[in-house]
Amino acid sequence: MASARRYLYVGVIILSVSGAIAIYLNFQGVRCLSDLALVDRSVLAPTQLEEMERNCSIVTNSYVYSVYGVVAGIMLVVIGFMRKRKGNVS
């Protein structure tokens, strides 16, 4: 079985990386959706609009998956603290 220290170490790494990626993708998603909302739809071809929508969809979906990584990192940290506390009590 993995030690409490390993759970904490891996959890903090996953939490840090996923958190940084989530922050970056959040800003990119807001910018992409803002650009999409402000674009003049009469000027752009339908294929260009579809490509912009697809790109925004990819960014926002990636943001959601990075938030799942944050949740997984938090869970690992909590498990590590619980195992560490359990090990100190015995």
URPE-V733093 format. One record per run of one state. SS is the DSSP state (~ for helix, > for strand, _ for the rest). FROM is the first residue (numbers start at 1). LEN is the number of residues. If there is no record, write none. Layout:
BEGIN
ss=SS from=FROM len=LEN
ss=SS from=FROM len=LEN
END
This chain:
BEGIN
ss=_ from=1 len=3
ss=~ from=4 len=35
ss=_ from=39 len=7
ss=~ from=46 len=44
ss=_ from=90 len=1
END
